[in-house]
Amino acid sequence: MALIHLTNDEVYQMVKLYDLLRDIDMIDDLPLEVQVAFEKIQEQEVDSEAEQVEQCVIDTNGDYAECVDRMVETMNDSTPPEVFIRNFHD
């Protein structure tokens, strides 16, 4: 069995490719082994933000509020406020 190591970003890109192949119904044209390989990669997809929150909860003995505050502080959301707030420009 060949073992390969992929970075989180590489796994993310492979999962995006798998999703695209399914969306355009090309996955059915490929051998079953390819689909199985993509499913194995997808199972390994890691949400680094979720891991950070989990580690925070462990480090702070279950202080969820502190961890959520920390997570919100580090978010880099470029979504303009008008997307979330009605009549933002009024």
Steps between C-alpha positions, in 0.01 A plus 500: 500500500641836400473769766511865408490805723289796392483842657163627615492730198572212262221295659266799469583537130447128436162514673407799282599300192293203620199728554544644150522155343179397679324824405567448130429126522852407390573291806280225357730477195802422718596163650347423839849505653529871417175576678611295801832688507320836492271386781802403711655842439171670587487311830836651590391857437580701810330817612792688654273757665302225669826342616613834644176544691519143625856557622395826663223321690753241618754766599246712692330208677174542313466880494298510177425873525869588506565275203216646296622851582850402388365350178292810420800726562711307251239480226587680183165555339506716191123472452355851490253583781217569256483126433397439860329827601181608327482862395869544588537797266179675610 
